[in-house]
Amino acid sequence: MKRFRTLLVISFIAAIGLLVSSCWPMLPSISLTIQGSNREPGKPIMVEAMNFRFAPNAAGYIWKLEKELGGGGWQDITAQNLKIMKSTRFKDDTVVVYIPTVPETGRVKITARATGQDDDGALVTVEYSQTVTYNPKTSVLVEVFEKAGTTFGQPSSWFGAFSFSWSNRVPNFVCYKEGFLESAVGLDPYAQRLLFGIDPTSAGAIYNAGEVFFQAWTKLPSNTYTSAQMSTMFNNAPTTGDWAIRIEPTTFSGWRATGWKVKVQNIDRFTDDLWLFRARKSDNRATHLVKINSYYVPGAVEEFVEEDIGTFVSFAFSEGNLLPPGSRLWDENYYFGVIVVQKTAPSSQYNEEDVIFTTLKGSAMVLFPNKSW
């Protein structure tokens, strides 16, 4: 009897649903799919528009980007912060939005508008807006060291399943493969990384099967690896809050940023090191690891007025300075990150010894544009 009543109720609800849906017209509409990663000041996110029950005319989509102001209003920043990904693959329906750096936290409003014919042949204009909240998140440097002749792919699986939209911490993820050299690359990123002065400092300190290091502080060998263990160590790795790092674009080629500026709080450009890695999307493997201290911009010391958190020193560089001709630092197939290493001078008690204390002070990463991230 109870089962009969349950089925009767379900049938009644389904009938009501069909009746309501048939009486409610399906109007022409636009939906937006927005990348979950990179939602931090200065970083790019991919946005794709999809049209329903109408076909845009030859003009395609018209886009608008606005940032929220402190007083509650909105400022149009379309010209400088939104780039259309028009190519053989994308036809005005996909853009890259570069999150503004000021304010540090806030929202941007993305609007897509199109005119065309609906399914009944009538001329319609459809518009849809969606807001995206952004703010700096706590970065955790996650480095995978893979020995030659071994395969340690599970950390990349963990990284690929990471939910950037909901996490307050983000992994700055890179895999170094022993002996790996991409064509036209002169220095081995694996060997370069061991010169940092922070763990690991030698190939012998790495387990034969491979190892994951979190903030160069704690490690997880491949022979005991599980995704749950990695999440636990990622969430518990100690981080520093006084060395904020901001990455923002400076030059473009179409939709793609080709030059960038890195602003690092409290760095000493004469003693501390700033490194940049480029990694492949397909396997997260580092293809380059370059010290970029030499690209310091003289006189580019900046104060953050909105937040009284100290002085930022700017380092500007372009992919042409770092990569072989024709290579890209950041696109659909490559991403990059920066690593800040502090070098502390010896104290007076070490006057007669050559002692340098090296510490990882922070990192930041710009992932590739991909709506599924």
N, C-alpha and C positions, 0 to 999 in steps of 0.2 A: 504493500500500500504506500509506504514512504517513497519507494522508488518511483511509483506511478505519479505521485504528487510532484516529485522533483522533476521528472520528465515533462510534466504538464507546465510547470513554471518556466523551465528552460525554453520550451516551445513558444510560450506566450511572449517571453522577452525577445526571442529571435523574430517573431512576427512583428512586434512593435518596432524593432530595429529596422527591418526591411521596409516597413511603412514610412518611417521617418526619413530614411535615406532616399526613398523614391520620390518623396515630396520636396526634399531639399536639393536644389539644383547644384551640380558640381560646376563651380565657376572657374574660368581660366585663372591660373595661379603660377607663382614662382616659388621654388624652395631653394635654400642655400645649404650646402655642405661645407663646413669650415674645419680646417685642420686643428687638431687638438694640441699638438706640440708647438713649441716656439712662442707660446703666449706670454712673452716677456718683453720689456721695453727694448725697442730697436730691432727686434727679430721679425722674420717674415712668416706669414701663414698663407696657405693656399685656400682660395674660396671658389667653389663651383656653383653655378646657377643651373637649375633644371626647370624647364617650362612644362606645364600641364594644361591640356585642353586648348592650347593655342600655339601657333607657330610664329616666332619673331620674324619680322621682315628683314631685308638686306642690311639695314642699319645695325642689327644685332642688339646686344645689351648695352645700356648706358649705366655706368657705375658711379657711385658717390661714396666717399669715405669721410666721416666726421669724428672728431675726438671730443670727449666730454670735458667741459671747462669747470673750474672750481665753483663758479656761481650757479651751475646747473644747466647752462646753455651748451650749444654744440658749435664747433668750429670746423669749417670745410678744409680738409687736408688732402683732397683727392690728388691734386697735381703732383705733390712731392712724395706721397706715401702709398699710392695705388698704381700698380703696373699691370696692364692687360697682357695675358699670355697668348697672344695671337700667333699661331703657327699652323702648320699642316695638321697638327694634332688638336690644338685648341683654337676655337673660333669665337672669340669674344665672350664665351661663357665661363671662362676661368681667369682669375686674376691672382696676383700676389699682393697681399697687404702687408706693408712694413709698419709694425706697431710703433707709435711715437715714443720718444724717450722722455718727454715732458707732457703730462705729469708722470711720475714713476708708477703710480697705480691709478686705475681708472677704467674707462670703457671707450671702445670705438663703435660707431654705428655704420654698418655696411648696407648699402641700398643698391638693388638691381632693378632696372626698369626696362621694359621692352614694349614695342608696338607691333601688332601683327593680326592675323586672322584667327578667330576661334574656330571650333569644330563645326559651327553653323555658318561659317563664312562671313561673320560680322567683324568689323574692324574694332579692335580693343587695345587699350593700353593698360598694362599690368605692372604693378610695383610692389616690392616687398623689402622690408628692412629687418635686420637682425643685429643685436648688440653682442659684443664680445668683451668680457672682462679680462684684464691683464694685470700682472704685478710680478715683481721679481720673486723667484723661488730659490730655495736652498739647493745649491748644486753639490753633487757628490761625484768625484772623479772615480770612475770604474774602469780599470785597465786590465785587459786580458793579455797574458803572456803565454804564447803558444810555441813550444819547442819544434824544431825542424823534424819532419817525419811523423808528427802526431797531428791529430785533429781534435780540437776542443771547441765544438760548435754550440754547446748548450747555453753558454752565457748570451750568445746572440739571440737565441730563442727567447730567453727571459727578457732581453731588451726589446725584442720585437713585439712582445705581448704587454709591454708596459703601458699603463693608462696615464698619459700626460695630463689630460684634462682635469683629473681629480686629485692629483698628487701635489703636496706642498714641497716635496723634494723631487729633483730631476736628475737622472744619471747622465753624466758626461762620459759617454761610452766609446772606447776605442780598443781595438785588438792589434797587438804587435805580434807578427809572425817572424820567428828566427830565420834569418837568411832571405827573407822576402824582399825583392826589389821590383817595383813596377818599372816598365821600360822608361829609359831616359832619367831615372832617378839615381843620383850619385851616392847618397848616404842611406844606410840601412836604418829605418826608424827604430827597429828593435834594439840595435846596438846604441843608437843615440839616446834612447830612453834610459839606459842603464847608467848614463853619465850625469843624471840629475843630481845625484848625491842624496836621494831619498829612496827608500825601499821600493823595489829591489835594486841593489847597486851592482849586481853581477849576475851572469847567467847561471852560475853555480847555486845561487840562492833561490832559484826557481825549481819547483818539482819537475821531474822529467816529463810528466804527462801534461804539464801546463798549470797555470795558476791565475786566479783573479785577485787583484788588489783593490781595496776600497780606500780611497783617500791616502794611498801609500801607507796605510796604518795597519790594516788587518787583511788577512788573505784567506782564500778558500781554494784548496787544491782540486784539480779535476777529478781525482779518484774518489773524492768524498762529496762531490758537487750534487746539490739538488736545487731546484728553483726556489723552494721555500727557504732553504738556508741562505741563498743569495738575497732574497727579499729581506730577511732578518738582518743580515750584515749591512745591507744598503741602508736600512732604516735606522740602524744604530751607529753607523760610522760618525765619528766626531767631525764637526765642521767649524769653520771660523766665520764670524759675522762682521769682521772689521775690514775685509778686503773685497768690497763689492766690485764686480766686473760688469761692464756694459759693452755690448757690441752693436754697432749701428752702421748702415751702409753709407757710402760717400759718393760712389759713381755707379752708373748702370750701363748695361748694353741690352736694350729692350726691357724685358721684365726682370732680367737677372742682374743682381748686384755684382760688380766686378772689383770694387774697392771698398774697404771697410775701415772703420776706426774702432779701436779698443780703448776704453777708458778704465783705468785701474786705480782704485783708491789706495793712497798711501804707499805706492810702490816707489822704491829708490831706483831710478833708471840707470845708475852707475854700478850698483852692486847686485841688485836682484835680476832675475831672468824671467823673460816672458817667451814662452814657446808656443808654436802653433802646429797642430796636426791636421792633416787632411785624411779622410777615411772613405772607403768605398761603401756605398749603400748595400751592395749585394752580400757582403760578408763582414762589414764593419772593420775591415783590415786597413791599418794605417799605410798610406803610400808615401807620406812625407812627414817629417818632424823637423821644424826649422825654428831657430832662435830669432826673434824679431825685435830685439832691443835696438838694433841699428836703424829701425824705421821710426824711432821716436821723433815726434813733431816738436821742434824747438819752440818754446814759448806757449805751448798748448796746455798749460796748467789751468784747470778750471775748478771753480767752486760750485757745489750744488747748493743753491739758495733754498729750494723747497724743503730739503732735509739737511739739517746741519750735521753732516756725517763726514766732513773732511774734504781733502783735496784730491782731485782726480788728475792723473797724468795720461795724456792721449798718445797712442801709437797708431799711426795710419800706414796702410800698406795696400797694394793691389796684387791681384793674382799674377800679373806679369812680372812682379819682383820676385815671386816665390816659386813659380812653376815653369816648366819648359814651354816654349811657344805652342799655342793651340790647346793647352790644358786648362781646365777650369777648377777653381778652388771650390765653388759651390754651384750646384745645379741639381737636376733630377737624379743624378747618379753619384754625387759626392757631397759630403758635409764636412764641416771643420769645427775645431775647438781651440781654445787657448788655455794654457796652464801657467799659473804664476808661482814662481819659486823664490822664496826669500832666503837671502844669504846674510847671516848675522856675523859681524866682525868678532874676533876673539876678545874675551874680557881680559882685564889686567892680569889675572892669574895665569894666563896662557901666553904671556909676552914672549917666551922663548920657544913657543911651539906654533907650528903652522896649522891652526885649527879653524875650520869654517863650519858653522852650524847651518845646515840647509833644511828648509821646512817648506812643505806644500802649503800655500796660503789661499788658493782658490782656483776655480776653473769656470769656464763657460763654453757653451756649444751652440752652433746653429745647424739644426737638422735640415735635410733636403725638403723641398716642397712636395707634400703628398697629402691629399685630403684624408686618407685613412690613418694618418698620424695626428 
